[in-house]
Structure formats: structure tokens, C-alpha cells
């Protein structure tokens, strides 16, 4: 079938929970630019940390469009149930259980993807969280990996038990914990989970283009795709994928003026949530992701890292993108830059072509 004749597909596009990334301003931006659903950064189940500044920011959903999904992380079933209730009281409309985080500081306390090594404990956590949420009409979802390592891929067993325990949806990242974010995602395990379950299954891992989203959907039969790292610096990828699924064609990239407006509005929201000192520091990564593939982007990123006030940082971004817009009507694509600049798109010494 020709690409342009591909049958339209209505598929949910989900923003992956990423620690230090998917805060409220980023979730709102991605939703605005085409994502249908977003899951928060993980919130600890430890009660003594709920009043910390980090957790209070993560539990802030002011002005966020629903449904509001909050991911909780922990190892004790009773604590996880309490954490679910705590977040429901603060606006959560969906509770997601974290069994996918590969970070050592999480896995070292047997939370995150380490839970996949103890299927009995994983089941008790599912049961406790579902029991806490069900009377309040709040669905529970689960995000996990394919297993702990290549020889222990038990996603299918855990997914079946989660469905039996009342989980409403399962997301599978096509990597083991051992892989971290290295190597390549595999989708056979996700396909097996989808084939075995009656509840929706979301595919996650290495989905970085509209074509890849279609390929993963075709291979796995999944009901939705979750995008994480590919949205860093390119939050409009959700709209790109949605357009491709609906039409079989690519839409034009955003104009530089549009992307500039989105980024500047995101920075304003970011400063509002974090305050100036913390906001300026944490905004640097978002700015860096946005400009990393652009001509002069690395040089500009280094300059941004030396700025320590919100006004100066915001103005530097505004001015730099305004200048970029004078050279490029639309946001430059990596392939176009490589062709135009001989594969050195991120060389700070590049000059505008005659």
C-alpha cells in the first residue's frame, strides 16, 4: 500500500514519564503540541518525603489538562497504596505504578524495574494500589520493562498478573533493566504481551519518528505508543506522528517563529514552577535539547550555561531564535542541515551560505 493511501489510524500518543523532564510545564507543552496523554515524573511512596520541595513540585497539577496521570514508585505495598491516595487527593485521575525505572538509586532499594525480579512482591503492590484506587473510581496503570536481563524476560507473566489484579493498561518499554537506555529496543516481547492481554497495551522504546511509530504499531499490535527522549527539544513530534497516522504523509516542520514562541512560553512556565535560581539551572537542558542539532547550537548551549538569571536566559533564547528565523523560515531538519552544511550542522563556526 502506498504511504499516502495508508488507512487513517486513531492511536493514543503518550508522553513518557522521565525523571527531571516531564514536569508540569513540559507535560502541558507536549499535550498542546499533539500528545493525548502524559504521565508525570515518578513520585516517591515514602511519606516522609511528600512534603519535600521536589515532591511538591512533582505533585503540582495547576492548570494541567486531564486526565492527570501520576506515577508512583516504591517497594512496600501499603506505602504504595498510601501514595496513590495522597496523589488522588491532589488531583491525580490515573495512578501509574513504576516497574520500569532502571536507575541504580531506585533499583538498589528494589523499586522500579527491580520489582520485576520479585513477581510475588510486584503482584502484592498491584493488588494494594488497585484496592486503594478502585473505591475512588481511579484506574491503575503499570509501566515496566521486558525483564531484568536478557535471560529473565518475564514481562508477559507480570502483565498477565497485573491484568488479573485489576490494572487497566500496561506499558512495556522494549528493553531490559540491564540495557538501561543503551542498545536497541525489541518489540517481540511487547507483541507477545499485547496478544495475551485483553486490556490496552502501550509500546515504548526508540520511537523517534512517524515512520518508527507506524512500524512499532504494525509489529506489536499495540493500542498506543509512548514517546520519551525523542520529545526532548522536539515536543511537536506528537503532532508529527498524529498527522502521519491520519494522512500517511509528513507535515511541514514548524516555522522557527512557532517553535520560538513555544519554547519561550515553556521557559516562562518553567520559571514560574521552579523559581528563578532553580528554574534557570533546570531550563538549560531543555534549551540544549532544542538547539543541539542546529548550526551554532553547541556554542549557544555553552553560552546559555553561563547565564544565571531568568530574564537574561529568556532574552538570549529569544534573540538567538529570532536570528535563526531570519535564516530559516521553518525549523531546520537534521537531514536538511547535513546536506546544506556537509554533515557539520552543529559546528559553531558555520556561516550562512551565500
C-alpha positions as CSV (number, residue, x, y, z in Angstrom):
1,X,0.0,0.0,0.0
2,X,1.4,3.4,-0.9
3,X,2.2,5.6,2.1
4,X,-0.2,8.3,1.0
5,X,-3.0,5.7,0.9
6,X,-2.5,4.3,4.4
7,X,-5.8,3.9,6.3
8,X,-6.2,6.6,9.0
9,X,-5.4,5.3,12.5
10,X,-6.7,6.7,15.7
11,X,-3.9,5.9,18.2
12,X,-3.2,7.5,21.5
13,X,0.2,9.2,21.8
14,X,1.6,9.3,25.3
15,X,4.4,11.3,26.9
16,X,6.7,9.0,28.8
17,X,7.4,9.7,32.5
18,X,11.0,10.9,32.7
19,X,12.6,12.0,35.9
20,X,13.8,15.6,35.8
21,X,12.0,16.1,32.5
22,X,8.3,15.5,32.4
23,X,7.3,18.2,35.0
24,X,4.0,20.0,34.6
25,X,5.3,22.7,32.1
26,X,6.8,20.0,29.8
27,X,3.6,17.8,30.0
28,X,1.4,20.8,29.2
29,X,3.6,21.7,26.3
30,X,3.5,18.2,24.8
31,X,-0.2,18.0,25.3
32,X,-0.6,21.3,23.5
33,X,1.5,20.1,20.6
34,X,-0.3,16.8,19.9
35,X,0.2,14.3,22.8
36,X,-3.1,12.8,24.0
37,X,-1.9,11.8,27.4
38,X,1.1,12.4,29.7
39,X,2.4,10.6,32.7
40,X,4.2,12.6,35.5
41,X,7.7,12.1,36.8
42,X,7.7,9.4,39.5
43,X,6.6,10.4,43.0
44,X,8.1,8.5,45.9
45,X,5.9,6.4,48.1
46,X,7.9,7.5,51.2
47,X,5.6,9.6,53.3
48,X,8.5,11.5,54.9
49,X,9.4,12.9,51.5
50,X,6.0,14.0,50.4
51,X,6.5,17.5,51.8
52,X,9.9,17.9,50.2
53,X,10.2,20.7,47.6
54,X,10.9,18.1,44.8
55,X,7.8,16.0,45.6
56,X,5.6,19.0,46.0
57,X,6.6,20.3,42.6
58,X,6.0,16.9,41.1
59,X,2.6,16.8,42.6
60,X,1.6,20.2,41.2
61,X,-1.0,19.9,38.5
62,X,-2.2,23.5,38.5
63,X,-3.8,24.3,35.1
64,X,-2.9,20.9,33.7
65,X,-5.5,19.4,31.3
66,X,-6.9,16.0,32.3
67,X,-6.6,13.1,32.6
68,X,-3.9,13.7,35.1
69,X,-1.7,10.6,35.5
70,X,0.8,10.3,38.3
71,X,3.4,7.6,38.5
72,X,4.3,6.3,41.9
73,X,7.5,4.4,42.9
74,X,8.2,2.3,45.9
75,X,8.7,-1.2,47.2
76,X,6.2,-1.5,50.1
77,X,2.6,-2.4,49.1
78,X,1.0,-0.4,52.0
79,X,3.2,2.7,51.3
80,X,2.4,2.5,47.6
81,X,-1.4,2.4,48.4
82,X,-1.0,5.4,50.6
83,X,1.0,7.2,47.9
84,X,-1.8,6.6,45.5
85,X,-4.4,8.1,47.8
86,X,-2.1,11.1,48.6
87,X,-1.8,11.9,44.9
88,X,-5.5,11.3,44.2
89,X,-6.2,13.9,46.9
90,X,-4.0,16.3,44.9
91,X,-5.7,15.8,41.6
92,X,-4.5,12.5,40.1
93,X,-7.1,10.8,37.9
94,X,-4.9,7.9,36.9
95,X,-2.2,6.2,39.1
96,X,0.7,4.5,37.3
97,X,2.9,2.0,39.0
98,X,6.6,2.3,38.2
99,X,8.2,-1.0,37.4
100,X,10.4,0.3,34.6
101,X,12.9,2.8,36.1
102,X,16.4,1.4,35.6
103,X,18.2,4.0,37.7
104,X,20.6,2.4,40.3
105,X,19.4,4.6,43.1
106,X,15.9,3.3,42.5
107,X,16.8,-0.3,41.8
108,X,19.2,-0.5,44.7
109,X,16.2,-0.2,47.1
110,X,14.3,-2.8,44.9
111,X,11.9,-0.4,43.4
112,X,11.4,0.5,39.8
113,X,12.4,-2.3,37.4
114,X,14.0,-4.2,40.2
115,X,10.4,-5.2,41.2
116,X,10.4,-7.4,38.1
117,X,12.8,-9.8,39.9
118,X,10.2,-10.4,42.6
119,X,7.0,-11.3,40.9
120,X,5.2,-12.0,44.2
121,X,6.0,-8.6,45.6
122,X,5.0,-7.0,42.3
123,X,1.7,-8.7,42.5
124,X,1.1,-7.5,46.1
125,X,1.9,-3.9,45.1
126,X,-0.6,-4.2,42.2
127,X,-3.3,-5.6,44.5
128,X,-2.7,-2.9,47.2
129,X,-2.8,0.0,44.8
130,X,-5.8,-1.2,42.9
131,X,-7.7,-1.8,46.2
132,X,-6.9,1.8,47.2
133,X,-7.9,3.3,43.9
134,X,-11.0,1.3,42.9
135,X,-13.4,2.8,45.5
136,X,-12.5,6.3,44.2
137,X,-13.0,5.3,40.6
138,X,-9.4,5.9,39.7
139,X,-7.8,3.4,37.2
140,X,-4.4,2.0,37.8
141,X,-1.8,1.5,35.0
142,X,1.6,-0.2,35.0
143,X,4.8,0.7,33.2
144,X,7.5,-1.9,33.1
145,X,10.4,-3.3,31.0
146,X,10.7,-6.6,29.2
147,X,12.5,-8.0,32.3
148,X,15.6,-7.7,34.5
149,X,18.0,-9.0,31.9
150,X,18.0,-10.9,28.6
151,X,17.8,-14.3,30.4
152,X,14.9,-13.1,32.6
153,X,12.3,-11.5,30.3
154,X,9.2,-12.0,32.4
155,X,7.1,-9.1,31.2
156,X,4.4,-11.4,29.9
157,X,4.0,-13.1,33.3
158,X,3.8,-9.8,35.2
159,X,1.5,-8.3,32.7
160,X,-1.0,-11.2,33.0
161,X,-0.9,-11.0,36.7
162,X,-1.4,-7.2,36.6
163,X,-4.5,-7.7,34.4
164,X,-5.9,-10.3,36.8
165,X,-5.2,-7.8,39.6
166,X,-7.3,-5.1,38.0
167,X,-4.7,-3.0,36.2
168,X,-6.4,-1.1,33.4
169,X,-3.5,-0.6,31.0
170,X,0.1,-1.8,30.7
171,X,3.0,0.0,29.1
172,X,6.1,-2.0,28.1
173,X,9.5,-0.4,27.3
174,X,11.2,-2.8,24.9
175,X,14.4,-3.1,26.9
176,X,15.6,-5.0,30.0
177,X,16.8,-3.2,33.1
178,X,20.3,-4.4,32.3
179,X,20.2,-2.5,29.0
180,X,19.3,0.8,30.6
181,X,18.8,3.1,27.6
182,X,21.6,1.5,25.6
183,X,21.4,-0.8,22.6
184,X,18.1,-1.1,20.7
185,X,14.6,-1.7,21.9
186,X,13.0,-5.0,20.8
187,X,9.3,-5.3,20.1
188,X,8.6,-9.1,20.1
189,X,8.0,-9.0,23.8
190,X,5.6,-6.2,23.5
191,X,3.8,-8.1,20.8
192,X,3.5,-11.2,23.0
193,X,2.1,-9.1,25.8
194,X,-0.5,-7.5,23.5
195,X,-1.5,-10.9,22.1
196,X,-2.1,-12.3,25.6
197,X,-4.0,-9.4,27.2
198,X,-7.5,-8.0,26.9
199,X,-6.6,-4.6,28.4
200,X,-4.8,-1.9,26.3
201,X,-1.0,-2.2,25.8
202,X,1.3,0.8,25.1
203,X,4.5,0.3,23.2
204,X,7.6,2.3,24.3
205,X,11.2,2.5,23.3
206,X,13.2,4.1,20.4
207,X,10.1,5.7,18.8
208,X,11.6,8.8,17.3
209,X,9.8,9.4,14.0
210,X,6.3,9.0,12.5
211,X,7.6,6.0,10.4
212,X,9.0,4.3,13.5
213,X,5.7,4.8,15.3
214,X,3.9,3.1,12.5
215,X,6.4,0.3,12.3
216,X,6.1,-0.4,16.0
217,X,2.3,-0.4,15.9
218,X,2.3,-2.8,13.0
219,X,4.8,-5.1,14.7
220,X,3.3,-5.2,18.1
221,X,-0.4,-4.5,17.5
222,X,-0.2,-2.1,20.5
223,X,-3.1,0.3,21.2
224,X,-0.8,3.3,21.7
225,X,2.8,4.5,21.6
226,X,4.7,6.2,24.3
227,X,7.5,8.7,23.3
228,X,10.1,9.9,25.7
229,X,13.6,11.0,24.7
230,X,12.6,11.9,21.2
231,X,10.3,14.6,22.5
232,X,13.2,16.4,24.3
233,X,13.8,19.5,22.3
234,X,11.2,18.4,19.8
235,X,7.9,18.3,21.6
236,X,6.0,18.7,18.4
237,X,6.9,15.1,17.5
238,X,3.5,14.1,18.8
239,X,1.7,16.3,16.3
240,X,4.0,15.0,13.6
241,X,3.1,11.4,14.4
242,X,-0.6,12.1,14.7
243,X,-0.6,13.8,11.3
244,X,1.3,10.8,9.7
245,X,-1.1,8.3,11.3
246,X,-4.1,10.2,10.0
247,X,-2.9,11.0,6.5
248,X,0.1,8.8,5.6
249,X,2.0,12.0,4.8
250,X,4.5,14.2,6.6
251,X,3.5,17.7,7.6
252,X,5.9,20.6,7.2
253,X,8.1,21.3,10.3
254,X,7.0,24.2,12.4
255,X,8.2,27.6,11.5
256,X,11.1,28.9,13.6
257,X,8.7,31.6,14.8
258,X,6.3,29.0,16.1
259,X,9.0,26.9,17.8
260,X,10.4,30.1,19.3
261,X,7.1,31.0,20.8
262,X,6.5,27.5,22.2
263,X,10.0,27.4,23.8
264,X,9.7,30.9,25.3
265,X,6.3,30.1,26.7
266,X,7.6,26.9,28.1
267,X,10.5,28.7,29.8
268,X,8.1,31.2,31.4
269,X,6.1,28.3,32.8
270,X,9.3,26.6,33.9
271,X,10.5,29.7,35.9
272,X,7.1,30.0,37.5
273,X,7.2,26.5,38.8
274,X,10.8,26.3,40.0
275,X,11.6,29.9,40.8
276,X,14.5,31.8,39.3
277,X,17.6,30.1,40.6
278,X,16.4,26.5,40.2
279,X,14.4,27.3,37.1
280,X,17.4,28.8,35.2
281,X,19.6,25.8,36.0
282,X,17.0,23.2,35.1
283,X,15.9,25.0,32.0
284,X,19.4,24.7,30.5
285,X,18.8,21.1,29.5
286,X,15.6,21.9,27.7
287,X,17.3,24.7,25.8
288,X,20.2,22.5,25.0
289,X,18.0,19.7,23.6
290,X,16.2,22.2,21.4
291,X,19.3,23.7,19.8
292,X,21.7,20.7,19.8
293,X,21.3,19.8,16.1
294,X,21.2,23.4,14.8
295,X,24.1,25.4,13.3
296,X,25.9,27.1,16.2
297,X,23.8,25.1,18.7
298,X,26.7,23.8,20.8
299,X,28.3,27.2,21.0
300,X,25.0,28.7,22.1
301,X,24.4,26.0,24.6
302,X,27.7,26.7,26.3
303,X,26.8,30.4,26.4
304,X,23.4,29.6,28.0
305,X,25.1,27.5,30.7
306,X,27.0,30.6,31.9
307,X,23.8,32.7,32.3
308,X,22.3,32.7,35.8
309,X,19.2,35.0,35.6
310,X,15.9,34.1,34.1
311,X,15.5,37.4,32.3
312,X,18.9,37.1,30.6
313,X,18.4,33.4,29.8
314,X,14.9,34.1,28.3
315,X,16.2,37.1,26.3
316,X,19.2,35.1,25.0
317,X,17.0,32.4,23.7
318,X,14.5,34.9,22.2
319,X,17.3,36.7,20.3
320,X,19.1,33.6,19.1
321,X,16.0,32.0,17.7
322,X,14.9,35.3,16.1
323,X,18.2,35.4,14.3
324,X,17.8,31.7,13.3
325,X,14.4,32.6,11.9
326,X,15.9,35.2,9.6
327,X,18.0,32.4,8.0
328,X,15.4,29.6,8.1
329,X,11.6,30.0,7.6
330,X,10.9,26.5,9.1
331,X,12.7,24.7,11.8
332,X,15.7,23.1,10.2
333,X,15.6,19.4,10.0
334,X,18.8,17.4,10.7
335,X,18.9,15.9,7.3
336,X,18.5,19.2,5.6
337,X,21.3,20.7,7.7
338,X,23.6,17.9,6.9
339,X,23.0,18.3,3.2
340,X,23.4,22.1,3.4
341,X,26.5,22.1,5.6
342,X,28.3,19.0,4.6
343,X,27.4,17.0,7.7
344,X,28.6,19.6,10.2
345,X,25.3,21.1,11.2
346,X,26.3,21.7,14.8
347,X,29.6,23.4,14.0
348,X,29.5,26.8,15.8
349,X,31.8,28.2,13.1
350,X,29.3,27.7,10.3
351,X,28.5,30.7,8.3
352,X,25.3,31.4,6.4
353,X,25.6,30.2,2.8
354,X,25.7,32.9,0.1
